[in-house]
């Protein structure tokens, strides 16, 4: 799935699939299952920020970037690898 970095820091996130489920990995912190809301939107709950939503933007069936939304802030994550 890939590794992603936000435009404002150097903290990375990884997206992985396990047993047909999508997870977000926050290095050295937690593994969060993502639940499909629509074709390109998912939601989850993190110990650090609570409930959040992610909107994925694909190109050739590959996620190129996503928007992470929690509360009043939005973070843009670009694909690294």
N, C-alpha and C positions, 0 to 999 in steps of 0.2 A: 504494500500500500504506500509506504513512504515515510519520510521524515520531513517535518515542516518547521519553519522558523518565523516568528512574528516580525513585523517591520520595525518594532520599537525596542526590542531587546535581543539577546542572543540565546534565550531559553528555547530549546527545541521540544517538539512533541512528535510522537510516532503514532501512526495509525496502522493497526494490524487486524487481520481476520483470523479468528479461531473458531472452528466448528460452526461455520456460517454466521458468526456473530462479529460485529465490528467493535473494536476497542480503541481507546485513546490511551497511550502510555505517557505519563509525565515522569521523566527520568528521576530515579531515587525518591519518588513520592507515591504515586498510585496508578492503578490500572482501572479505567472507567469504561463500562459497557455503554455503547451508544445505541439508542433506540430510534428506529425510522419513524418520522412523522409524515414526510412526503418523499418524493423521489430523490430530492437533493437536500432535504433538511432532516437533521437528527437532533436528539436531545439527550441529556445525561445529568448526573448529579455528582459534583466533586466535593470532597471534604473541605477544600480550600475556598471555593467560591459559591457553593450551593448549586442550584439549578442553572443550566445553561442550554443554549441552542447553537448548533453549527449548521451553516449553509455551505455546501460544497459546489465548486465550479470545476467542471470537467472539460477536457479536451482529448478527443480520441479515446474515450472511455478511461481516462486517467485523471485523477484529482490533481489539478494544478495549484489550486489555492482554496482556502476556506475562510469564512468569517465566523469568529467565535463571539457569541453574544451572551452577556450575563449582566443582569440589572441594567444600568444606564451606560455600559461601555461595550464597544465592539473592537475586536482585535482581528487584524488581517494577517493570516499565516500563508507564506509562500512555500512551495515545494523545494526541498534541498536536493533530495536524491530520488 
